Amino acid sequence: MARCTAPVNGHRTPSAAAACPACGGSNSRYGGYNDYPSRSYSYPSGSNNRSSGGGGGSSARPRWSRASSSLVYTPVEVRTLTPFRESFEKRVSLPDLRDVFLCHAWDDRKEAAKQLHDLLEARGVSVWFSEKDVLLGSPLLREIDKGLAKSRVGIVLVTPALLRRVQGEGIADKELSALLARDLLVPIVHNTTYEALREISPLLGSRSGLSTGEDTMANIAAKLAELVTPEEESVCITTRY
């Protein structure tokens, strides 16, 4: 009987789940982590593929994705993002909230973090970003607290620089603690791996997310933008029999 590789290698991305001899073609998500009900997504019209495994080229359309969207999601990605969508929907009616709080390492503020910020804002997503939202002379930790309280969903850009900051228990570590406590954190792994993340932060490493090793930064930003699009602007696709 094939053994699941999750305890050793982790199932944090679609390719990792697909490579597992026990889970690659099954309905198990990442070797048993956080199963979510299939009601939260549906398959594109005309598709005969009903597999919810991470591999084999299968795709699914989340209920919040617009009918005109050309984005391709794996079933694993849909199940990963569904709880964050549900959290967003609970907070969408609250006034004066940013769509996204972007947690990042200071070293990434002018490169990867700015790239992700710009891609999200170009798609109409309001982003709390320290580079523009913390005024010169303002207490940084106090402004971060305000930003966390006024954001619907948090994303953390996991890079080698962030791993160094978290290991040193800097400000990034305090942001992560607050976001993890709210259970509203989507990790975006960039230029590193979930294995490296788990060595530094097992709690954050236990969260599923997206990775630029599996998709482009532009597509990840597009998926995040769909994730925080209000219901009236998105269309649920269902398959008729």
Helices and strands as residue ranges (DSSP letters): H 6-9, H 14-19, G 38-40, E 41-42, E 61-62, H 75-91, E 98-103, G 106-108, H 112-122, E 127-128, H 130-133, H 140-149, E 151-158, H 160-167, H 171-182, E 185-189, H 194-200, H 202-205, E 210-211, H 217-227, G 231-233
